[in-house]
Amino acid sequence: MFLTCMETVTKELVSWMRGHESSVFSISVHASGKYAITTSSDTAQLWDLDTFQRKRKLNIRQSVGIQKVFFLPLSNTILSCFKDNSIFAWECDTLFCKYQLPAPPESSSILYKVFAVTRDGRILAAGGKSNHLHLWCLEARQLFRIIQMPTKVRAIRHLEFLPDSFDAGSNQVLGVLSQDGIMRFINIQTCKLLFEIGSLDEGISSSVISPHGRYIACIMENGSLNIYSVQALTQEINKPPLPLVKVIEDLPKKKLSSSDLKMKVTSGRVQQPAKPRGSKIQTRILKQDLTGDFESKKNELPDGLNKKRLQILLKGYGEYPTKYRMFIWRSLLQLPENHTAFSSLIDKGTHVTFLNLQKKYPIKSRKLLRVLQRTLSALAHWSVIFSDTPYLPLLAFPFVKLFQNNQLICFEVIATLIINWCQHWFEYFPNPPINILSMIENVLAFHDKELLQHFIDHDITSQLYAWPLLETVFSEVLTREEWLKLFDNIFSNHPSFLLMTVVAYNICSRVPLLNCNLKDDFEFFFHHRNNLDINVVIRQVYHLMETTPTDIHPDSMLNVFVALTKGQYPVFNQYPKFIVDYQTQERERIRNDELDYLRERQTVEDMQAEVDQQRVEDEAWYQKQELLRKAEETRREMLLQEEEKIIQQRQRLAAVKRELQVKEMHLQDAARRRFLKLQQDQQEMELRRLDDEIGRKVYMRDREIAATARDLEMRQLELESQKRLYEKNLTGNQAAVAKEMRADADAYRRKVDLEEHMFHKLIEAGETQSQKTQKVIKENLAKAEQACLNTDWQIQSLHKQKCDDLQRNKCYQEVAKLLRENRRKEIEILNAMVEQEAKKWKEAEGKEFCLRSAKKASALSDASRKWFLKQEINAAVEHAENPCHKEEPRFQNEQEDASCLPRTSHLNDSSEMHPSTQISLNRRAVEWDTTEQNLIQKVRNLRQRLTAQARHRCQTPHLLAA
């Protein structure tokens, strides 16, 4: 495998980088652009992008495997993540291992597959085939949070932090792409689900976020490319700054466990305050005051907001900030975000009423149509009345378009709007709400009687000038910005504010309305946008809210705001149930009748189609039959012609067959004659071959006889040559043996003289010993020991010398112990030494007697050897003079001769010696050898006893050295 580096401007190939054996699945470039890391399944390689040379290579065991190796942002650290969940940090320049992250807790251990790091390089997010996310603090090198995703998430395919220009790189929003193709964005601090992109029908395959965090590009599973605007998606993140008072809580001092680290993802807003671009806000840290006075609970909203303050802010600016509008709306409406309940409604599928929604309400965007269809189906499953409400798509469409990326919020906003601002709308169902329209007409009559009289004069009822505005919630007559500004005020006030808005819109438009005289003009006016300032309308609404008398004011007949319940949505039954049931039954009956009609119509059409098809088939069959008849006649004529041709061909074939038979007979006769001739030739050839074989064998036999004769002659010559060579070698061997015998005898005599000399010295040293004092005795024993050691050095080999050295080393270690015992046993040792001296003199006399016996045996042995050599020389001379003379057999037993003649030559033939002389010589030689061995053994025993006595006798280091 190889990598290619291209120039983006000229589009030319810059370099080839080889080194990977498997496919590369990850490339990470250093912030400076100088280095790059390429990762495959078995290795990771560090490249120098200036020279395009490989700098280092990371090799691992095949059983481990690499998941990802990458640079940390804005740092000089390389992070390597392996398949066994081990994570190491390396220094880029020296490749020194800086640290290793500890193993995650066993209760939440997952196999890491995907990773993401914040821009400041402080937090590492890791996930895999699980619905858990692990967040590591790379500065503290520990796991500080485990995030549990919703149960629908079974595996995480991609992780990426959402950049923010004002968070200094400490990204707080993490995008999580799961196996269902939905990418969820959560806040890692509060674990709130902010928003999500993608759906089950249109899943995301892969995604990437722009460097500044403004856009998200996604490749969908159907092959399309979608680009999302983060500004439109992250409105839940945008919220006002936190209050200036912070509550200080004591954190637990105990060590957090994995269960303490685990947090579930819930739907909610981001708890990260937006950083202002202007002057810095000074924060005062105060303690929590539990006894302080708070505002009324009815003005308190979730997430720390206050409804009264929001209304003051709204009256001052006319609208909420665009950045925080969605957050404020969710707080004002107190949305419960019942994920489970909403999922159960969505899981019921599309309601039968809205299956063909696109036919009645054609929408260009398929996604918007699908979201609208799901929202309406969820409302219909929530309450049956909504399946029969014709204006429900008009009412829900602006909210669906606004919250199309968060269907849960969209549903709850519409449900909250219906419960509070659409009170008593369904009491006269399926007719428009006459009671609500009467309230509007009463207010209009009080504030602008002229306009109402104009409506009455032209037969314009409230169903024309009020109901179109209500059923579309002003979405047809206002632009997007005007509509958002209007609903900022509607959601911040009493539900009667919506009805007052209808009155205010008519009053502010009184001039064009008074000029209208046709009903179509009025209808057009209330279904299209008009040149009207929405700020004027809103001010007029507030004026009407304050100046309208109590008896006709809608707030006296409408209930106050009630939020949706948490967990499950409330039951909505504020409608005439019998009418809805009747309409449902009638609709079901009409649907069944229509189905029966369609079924009968389909049956008739099927029958007509079958009749038409049968007629077509019959015509085709008749035509085919006519064609078959014509074809049959044509083929009959062709058969007759073919039969005539076949008869003529048979006649020609019979004539040819007769000719072939005649030729076959001639060929068989010629083949028989040729075969007979061939057999005769083969027999003649066989006879000639046998004659040649006989002649060849006779010739080979003659050649073998001649060759055998020559071989015998050569063998005779070789034997004569070997005979002469053997005689020559025998003469040389005899001379060498004689010389070797003389050299051995001289060496033996020198050795014997040396041993006798040393033995006499030993005897003389023993005689000079004195028993007068302890010092004289020690000196005599030392001399005797020295004499014995000298004798041993000459007899023993170098191997024995090494053994003695080892023994002496061992003796040196025992000196300290022997010194303590010598004082106590000094008298006993002296007495033993005197006794030993007497025994040694006796042994010396015995050895002297043995020495004399050995000398006599040596003399006899010398005489025997001389006689044996003389006999051998005579035999050799006789053999040289008469080579053909047969020698007498001799007995060769080298081992016996060697044992009888110690340290002599290797001549073994003594068969010519007299038997009695031979036996006597052998016996004496054995006696001499035994005596010699006994003498050597006694000398060795004496040396050992003297050495032992000297060891016991030594009392000082000086004596030990001597």
N, C-alpha and C positions, 0 to 999 in steps of 0.2 A: 504494500500500500504506500501511496505517496501523497503529499500535499502540494498544491500549486499556489503561488503567490502572484497576484495580478496587480497591475497599476490601474487605478480606477479612472484616471484621466485619459491616458493613451490606450487603455485596454490591452496592454502588452504583457506577456509572461515575464515575470521578474526572476523567479527561482523555483526549482523543484526541491522539495524536502522529503527525503526518504528515511525510513527507519521503522515504521509500524508494520507488523505482520497481519494485524486484523484491522477492521474498519474503525475509523475515528468517529466518535460520537459527541465529543465536547472539545471546544477551543476557547481558551481564556487568555485575554491580552492584559498585560500590566498597564497601570494607569499612565505610565510614562511612554508607553508604546515601544519600549525597547525589547521586552521579552514576551514570549507567548508559550502557553502550555497546551499541548494536544494530548487527549486522553483516549485510549482504547480499552478493551476489556482486560488486557493482560499487562499493559505498561502505560506509563505517562512520561512524556519527554518535554524538556525545557529547551526552547529555541531562542537564539539571539537574532532578533529581526534586523539588526544592522548588517550582519554577515550571513544570515540565513544558515547558520551552522548549529548543530545540536550541542547544547552546553552540558546537560546532564540527562540521565535516564533513570527512571524509577522502576526497578524490577521487584516483583512480588511472587509469592508462591501461587501456583496455579489453583490451589484449593480456596484461596481468599478472594481474589478478584477486586477490581476497582469500580466504584460507583461514579465518582466525580473528583477531579482535581482542578482547583481554580484559585485565582488571586483574590484576596480580600480587597474591597474597594478602598482607595486612598491609603493604602498601607503597603509594606514590603513583605507581606506574609502570604505563604501558600498554604491552602487548606486542602488536605487529602482525605477523602471519605471512602472507606472500603466496605465490602459487602458483609463483613462481620460486625458492622456498626461501630468500628473503631475510627476515630477522627483524630488526625495529627496536624499540627501547625508547624511549618518550616520557615526558616529565614531564606529569603530569595537569593541573596548574594552568597552566603556561606553554606546554604542548605543544611543548617543546623536545626535539629528538632527543638522547637521552643517549648511545646507542651503537648499533652494528649488529653482529650476530654474524657472524663470518667464514663463508665458504662451506665446507661439509663436504668432506672429501677425495673425489677423483674415484673412488677404488676402491670407496667405499661410499656413493655419492650416491643418494638416493632422493627422490621427490617427497613432501614432507610433506603429510599429510592430517589427522592427529589429533595433539593436544597435551595434556600434563598437567604441572602444576606442583606441587611440594611445598608444604606449608602455610607454610613459612618463606620461600618464594619464591627459593630458591637453586638448585634443579635443575629444568631443563626437559627433559621427555621428549617426543620427536617420532618419529612413525612414519608409514608409508604402505603403498603396494602393494609390500611386500617383507617378508622375515622378519627384517630388521634394525631395531634400535631405537637412536636416537641420544640420548645423555644429555649435556646442555650444563650447564656450571657458569656461572650468570649473574653471579656475582661476578668470576670470572676471565675470563668472556666467551670461553670456548673449549670445544671438544668434548673431554670427558675419558673417554668410554667408548662403545663400540659393542657392543651385545648382540645376538647371533645366536640367534633363536628356533629351535625344532625345525623340521625340514624340512617337516613337515605344515603349517606356517604359511606361507601365501603372501601374505596381506595382513592388515593390522591395521585394525580398524574402530573401536576405542575404547580409550582409555587413561585410567586413574584410579589415583591413589595411595591406599593403604589407611591411613586415619588411625590414629594411636596416641596415647593420652593421655599417654604417658610418654617420647616421643621429642622433645619440644620443637619439633615441627613438621618435623623432618628425616625425613620419611617414607622408609622403606627398602623397603617392599613395594609393588610396582607390579602392578596388574591389567591384563592384556592380553587384549582380546577380538578373536579372529581370525575369518577368514572361515568356518571350519568350525563356528562357534557355540559354541566352547569358550572359557571365560575362564580364563586361566592366571595365577597369582599367583607372581611371582618376586622374589627379593631382588636389588636393583640393585647391591649391593656384592659379593656372592659369586656372583651369577648362578645361584642354585640355584632349581629349580622346587619351590615349597613345596606347592601343592595346585592343583586345578582344579575348576571347576564347569561343568555342562552336559555334553552328550555329542553324538555324531553323530546319534543318534535323536531327541534332545530338545535342539535347539540354542537358544542365547540370541540374541535379536534386539537387545536393548539392556539396559543395567544402570545402576544408580546405587548408591552406597555412602552410608550414613547419616553425618552429620557427625562422630559420635563413633566411627565405625568398628565398630559392633556388628552391623549387619545389612547384607545385600546384597539389593536388590530387582532381580529380573530379569524382563523380559517375554520369554517363550519364543516360538519360531517358530510353535508351534501355537496361540498366543493366550492361553495360561495365564500367570498371574503367580506366580512362585516367590520366596519370601523365605528367605534362608539366614542361619544364625547364624554369625558370624565366630568366636565362641568355640569352636564345634565344628569349624570348618574349619581354624583356625590352630593346631592342636595341634603341628604340626611346627615352628612358630615358637617355641613355648614351650620353653625349655631352661634349665638352671641357669646361673648367672653364669660368666663365664670365670675361669680360675685367676688367682691374684694375681701370677703371673710372666709377663711379656711378653718376647717375643724381638725384639730390635732387629736389623733387617737394613738394610744399606746399599742405598739406592735407586739405580738407574742414573741417571747425570747426563745421559745423552744425551736428546735430544728424542724423544718418543714418536711413532711413526708410526701410520697408521690400522690397520695389522696388529697393533701393540702394544695399541691401544685395544680391539680386537675380542675379545669373550669369548663363548663358547657357553653356553647355558642348560643346566644339568644338574640332575638331581633330587638334592635334599639339604636339609639343615636350614638355617635362617637363622643367620648368623654374628653377628647383633646381640645383645649381652647384654641381658638383662632388667634394668631399673633397679629396685633394691629401694626399697621405700617407707620403710624404717626409716633407721637411721644410715648414713652414707656409708662405703663400703669404701675403705680406704687402699691404694693400688696402689704396689707397689715395682717399679721398672724395673731389671732385672738383665740382665747379659749371658748369652748362652747357654753353659751348661756342658756341653761334649760328653763330659767324662770322669766326670760325676756318676753315682751309682748310681741305677738305676731299678728299679721293681718288676718282677716276672716278666712275660714277654711274654704269658703266658696270661691275665693279669688286665687287660691293656691293651685298651681298646676304641676304636673309631673316635671322632672328634670330641673327643678329649681326656678321655674318661671312664675310670674304673678300676673293674673289676668288684668287687674286694675292698672298695673304699670304698662302692660302691653297696649291697653286702650288709650292711655295717655300718649304713648309713643306713636300710636296709629293716628290719633287726631293731630299730632304735631307734624308728622311727615306725610300723612295721607295714605301710606302703604307700608308694608314691612319690607326689609331689605331682601332683595332677590336671593342672596346667598343663604339667608336663614329662614326663608318663607316656609319651606316644607317642614322644617323642624318646628317652627312655631305652630303651624297648622296641626301637626300631630300632637303637640302639647295641648292646644286649645280643645281639640276634639277628644283628647284623652283616649287614644286608640289602644286597645288591649293587646293587639297583635297575637291573636289566637291562632297559632300555626296549625295546631292539631285539628281544630274545628274547621278551619278553612281548607285544610288538605282533605278532610272527609267530604266537604262539599265539592271540591274539584274532582275527587276520585269518582264521584257519581257520573261523571261524563257530561257531554253536551245535552242540554234539555231538548226534548223533541220540538218545543215551540221555536227554538232558535237554530234548527238544523239548516234552514234555508235563509239565514239572516242576510247573506250577501245579495240575494235577489231583491230584497226590499230596501236594504241600505248598502249599496255598492261602495266599497271603500278601496282606494287604490293600494294602500299598504296592506299586504297579507298579514303581516305581524299584528298590526293594529286591529284588523278584523278578527283575528284569532283571539286576541286579548279581550276584545269587546264581547265576543261570543262566550268565552269562559266566564267573564264577570257576570253577564246576564244569566248564564246557566246557574252559577252559584247563587244568585239572588232568587231565581225561580225555585231552586231546591231548598232555599232557606224559608221561603213563604210562597204558597201557591198563588197568591194574588199577583205576584210579579210575572208569572207566566202568561197572564191575560192582560197586563197593562200595556197598552199600545205605545204610550209615550216614554216607556222606560229606556229604550235605546237613546232617545234624544236627551233624557235627563243624565244618563250615565256617560255619554260619549265624551264630553269635555274632561271629565275626571279620568276616564280611561286613557285619553291621549296624554294627559299630564303625568299619570303614574303608570305608564305602560311597562316600565321596567321593574315595577314592584306591585304585583297583582294583589297581594295581601293588603297593602295599604290602600290600594284603589277600592277594593271591596268594602273595607271598613269605613272609608270616608263616605262612600255612597250610602252604606247602611246607616251611618250616623246622621247623614243629611236627611234620609227618609224618615227616621224615627223622630227627629227634632224639628226640622224646617218644613217637613211635609206632613205635619199633623193634620188630621181630619180630612186628608185629601181623598181617602178611599171610602168615606161613609156613603157617598151617593154613586159608588161604582156600579156600572161602567161609565156613568155620566161624569162630567167635570165636577169638582168640589164646589157645589153651589154655596155652601156655608162660607168657604174661604173667599170666594168671589164676592159674596155679599159684604164681607168685612172690608174688602178693598173698595167696593162701591160706596160704602158708608163713609169711609175716610175721604175718598175723592169728593163726595157730595159736600162734606164739611169744608174742605179746603179750596175746591174749585167747582162751584155749582155751574158756572157757565160751560165749562168743558163737559161736564156730565150731561147737561141739557143738550149740548151739541151731539153727543153720542146718542141720546134718546131720540132726538129729532131725526137722525139718520139711521135709526134702528140698529145701532151698534151696541151690543151687549158686552158684559164683562168677559164672556167667553171669547171675544174677539180682541179686546184691548188689554186684557189681563192674563188670560189663560195661556196664550202662546209664549208670553215671557216666563211664566212659571214652569211650564212643562219642558222648556229648553234651558231653564235657569240662565236666561239672558245670553246664551252662547251664540245665538243667531244675530243678535243686534249689537254685540260688542266684540272688539278685537281681543286678542290674547292678553295683552298687557292691561287693558281696561277690565276684562273679566277677572283677572287675578287681583287687581286692586279692589274691585267690588267685593270679592269673596274674602279678602282680608278683613273687611268691615263686617260682612255677614257672619263669619265664624267667630268674630270677637264680640258679638252682641246677642241680644235675645232673639229667639226664632221669629218673632214678629218683624224683625228688621227686613226680612226678605219680602214680606207683603208691603211694607212701607216703601221698599225700593220700587215696586211696580207702580205705586201711586206717584212717587217722585218722578219716575221716568215719564209718565203721562203728563204731569204738570210741567216738567221742563220742556216737553215737546208740544205744548199746547198751541203754539203758533202754527207749525205745519199741520197739526191735527185739525185746527179750526178751519184751515183752508181746504181740507179734504171733504168731499161731498159724496163720493162713490164708495161703496163697500169694498170693492177690489183695491182701492187706494189704501183704505185702512188695513186690509189684509197684507198688502205689500209692505206697508210701513212697519208692522209688528213682526215681520219675518225677514227683514233685511236691515243692514247697518245704516245708521243715520248720522248726520252731522250733529253730534251732541257731545258735550264735555262731561266725562264721567265724574270729574271732581265736583262739578255743580250738582249733579244728581246726588252724590254722596252727602254733600252739605244739606241738600234739600231733605234727604232722608232723616238726618239727625234733627233737623228742624221739625219735621213731622212727628218724630218720636217724642219730642218735648212738648209740642203744642196741641197734640191730639187729645181730646177729652177722654177721660177714663172709661166712660160708658161705651164708647165706640172704638177704643184703642184695642188692637189685636192681642196685646200682651195679657189682657185680662181674660182672654178666652183660650190662650195657648199656654201650655205647660212650660216650665223652665227646662234648660238643657239637661239631658240625661245621657251619660256616656254608655257605651256598650259594656256589657259585663265581661269579666275575664274568664277564661277557660272555655265557656260555651256562649254562643250568641243568644240574645233573648228571643222569646217567641213573639212574632209579629202577627197579630190577629185583629188589627184595627180596621176591619172592613166587613161589609155584610156577607157573612159566610154563605147564606142560602143563595144569594145571587151568584157568587163565585162558583158554588157547587152546581147551580143550574146551568150557568154558562159552560162550566167544564163538562157537564153531562151533554148539553146541546152540542158543544164542540166535538165531544167524543162521538156523539151520534152522527153528526155531520161528517166527521172523519171516517167513521165506519161506513156510512152511506157512500161517501166518495170512494172509499176503498172497494166497496162492492161494485159500484159503477165502473171504476177503473178495471176491476177484475173481469166484469162481464164484457167491457169494451175490449179488454185484452184478449178475452176468449174469442169474441167475434173476429177481431183482427187476426188472431191466429188461425181461425177457421178459414177466413177469406184468403189468407196467405197460403194455407194448405191447398184450397181449391185452385188458386192461381198456379201454384206450383205443380199440382196434379195435371192441369190443363197443359202447361208447358211441357211437362214430362210426356203426356200422351202425344202431343204434336211431335216431339222429338223422337218418340218411339215409332210413330208411323213413318217418319222420314228415314229413320234408321232401317226399318223393315224394307222400304222401297230400295234403299241403297244396297241392302243385303241381297235382295232378289236379283238386281242387276249384276251385282258382283258374282252371284252364283251362276248365272247364265254365262257370263264371260269366262268363268273358271271351267265350266263344262266344255266350252269350245277349246280352251287351252289344253284340257285333259285329252280330248280326241286327237289333237295335233301331237301331243307328247306320246300317245300310244303308238301312233304310226312311226314316229321317230324311233321308239324303243324297238319295234319289230325289225326295222331296217338295221339297227345297231346289233341286234341279236344274230341276224344272218351274217353280218361281217365278222362278228366275234366267233361264230362257229367255224368259219373258214380259217381264221387266224389260229384257232385252237388246234385244228387238224395239222396245220403246218408246224406248229410248235411240238406236237407229239412226234412227228417224223424226225424233226431235229433232235428231240430228246433221245430217241432210240439210237441215232448215229453217235451222239455224244456219250451215251452209256457204253457202247461198244468200244469207242476210242479210249475211254477212261479205264475199261477192264484191261485192254492190252497194255496201256501205260503202267498200270499197277503191277501186272505180272513182270514186266521188264524191270520195274523198280525193285521188286523183291529179289530178282536174280542178281542185280547189281549189288544189293546190300549183302547177300551171302558171300559174293566174291570179295567184297571189301572186308568182311569179317575174317575171312581166311587169311588175307594178306596182313591184317592187323595182328592175328595170332602169330604168324611167322615172324613178324617184326618184334613182337614181345619176347619170343623165345630167344632170338638172336641178341636182343638187348640184355636179357638176364644172363646169358652165357658170357657176354663181354663184361658185365658188372662183376660176375664171380671171379674172372681172371684178374680184374683190377684189384679186387679186395684181397686176393691171395698175395699179389705182389706188394700191396701196401702193408700187409701184415708182416711179411718177411722184412721189409725195410724197418718197420717199427721194432721188430725183435733185435735187429742189428743195432739200432740206435739205443735200445734199452740196455744191451750188453755193454756198449761204450759208456753209457751213463753210470752203470754199476761199477765199472773199473775206475772211472773218475771219482766216484764217491768213495770207493775203497781207499784210493791214494789220499784223498782229502781227510778221511777219517783217521788214517794212520798219522798224518801230519798233525792233526788237531790233538790226538791222544798224546803225542810226544810233548807238545807245548803245554798241555794241561798237567802232565806229570811234573814238569819243571816248575810250573807256577805253584802246584800243590806243595812241592818240597820247599820252595821258598817261603810260602805262607806258613808252613809248619815251623820253620826255623824262626821266623819273626814272632810267632805266637809263643814259642818256647822262651825266647829272650825276654819278651814282655812279662811272661809269667814269673820268670826268675827275678826280674827287677821288682816286681810287685811283692813277691815273697820276701826278698831282702828288706824292702821298705817296711813291711808289716813286722818282720822279726826285729828290725831296729827300733821301731816304735814300741813294740811290746817289751823289749829289754829296757827301754827308757822308762816305761811305765813301772816295770819291776824295780828299777833302780830308784825311781821317785818314791815308791812305796817303802823301800828299805830305809830311806833317810828320814822317815817321819819320826818324830820324838814325842814322848808322852810326858815331858816335863811340865810344860805349860800349855795353856789353851792356845796361845799364839802360834807355837810350833806346830801343833796339831792342825790348825786351820791352814797354815801355809802348805803342809804336806798334802792335805786334801785338795787344795787348790791346784797344786802341781799335778796330782794324779788326775784331777778333772780336766786340766788343760791337755794332758797327754791323751786322755780318752777322746776329747773333742777333736784333737788333731788327727787321730786315727780315723775318727768318724768322717771328717771332712774329706779324707783321701778315699774312703770306701764308698761313702754315699754320693749320690748325684746331686745336681742342682735342685731337684725337687725336694729332697730331704732337707736341704739348707733352708728353703722357704718355710717348710713345716716347723723347723727349729725356731725360725724368726717369729712365727706366729705363737709358738709356745712361750718364747721369752716375753713377747708382748703381753701375753696372758699372765705371766708370772709377775710382770711389773705391777699389774693391777692388784695382785694379791699380797704385795710386799707390806702394805700398811697394816693389813690384817695379821700377817705372820709376825710382824715386829712386836705386837702386843702380847703374843703368846710365847715369844722366844725367852723373855725374862723368867717366866714361870717354869719353863721346861728346860732351862739351860743345863742343870745337873744331869737330868735324864738323858739329854742328847750326848753329853760328853761320855757317859758310861756306854751308851750304845755305839758311839764311834770307836771306843777301844775294842769292844767285841767285834765290830765289823772289820777292824784292822786285822785281827787274828784270822778271821774267816778268809780275808783276801789273800793272806800269805799261803794258806792252804790251797786256795784256788790257783795261786801262781805256781805252786809245785805241781799241781795236776796239769796245768797248761804246759809246763816245761816237759813233762813226760809225754804228753800228746804231741808236742812239737818234735821230739826225737822220733816218735813212731811215724810221724808224717814225713820226716826226712828219709827214713828207711823206705817207706812206700814210694816216695818220689824217685829214689835211686832205682828201685825195681822197675818203676814205670818207664824211666829213661832207657834202661837196658832193653825192655820189651819193645819200645818204639824203634830203637836202633835196629834190632833184629828184624822187625816188621818192614822197615824201610829197605833194608838189605835184600830181603826176599822179593819185594816189589821191584826193585831195580833189576835184579837177576831175571825176573819174569819178563820185564820190558825188553831186556837185551835179547832174550831168547825169541821173543815175538818179532823183534826187528830182523833177526837173522833168518827165521823160518816163519813167514806170515801165514802159510797154509796149514801150519800145525794147529790142531784143535786144542783149545784151552780147556783145562778142567773147570768144572762148574764151581762157582764161588757163591757164598751166601752173603748177600748184602742186607745189612740191617743198620741203617744209619743211626737210628735212635739208640740201639743197644751199644754200638761203638761209642757214640757220643757220651753215653752215661758211664761207660767203663773207663774212657780216656778223657778226663775233664780238661777243657781248655786246650785240646789238640787239634790236628788237621782233620779234614773230611775224608781221609782214606779209610775204607771200610773192609777191605779184603784181608782176612786173616785165616783163611781155610788151610794154608800150607803149614801153619804152626802146629807143633806137637800138642795133642789134646790136653795132657796133664799140665804142660807149661802154660797153655792158654787159660785153663781154669784157675791156676794159681795166680797168674798175673791179674786176671779179672777180679778175683777175690781181694787181692791186695789193693788194687785200684779202688774198689768199693770201700774197703776199710779206710784208705787214705782220705777219700772224699768225705766219708762220714766224720772222721776225726777233724778234718778241716772245717766242716760245717759246725760241729759241736764247739770248736775253738772260737769261731766267729760269733756264735750265739752267746757263749759265755762272756766274751769281750763286750758285747752289746749289753748284756744284763748287768755287768759290772759298771759300765758307764751310766746306765740308768739309775742304779742304786747310789752311785756317787753324786749324781746330779740331784737326786731327791734329798740326800743327806745335806748337801751344800745349801739347798733351799731352806731346810729347817734350821741350819746352823747360821745362816747369814743374819746379822743383827744390824749392820750399818750399810748405807748406800755404797760405801767404798768396797766392802766385802762382796756385795752383789755385783758390782762392776767387774771385780777380779774374777 
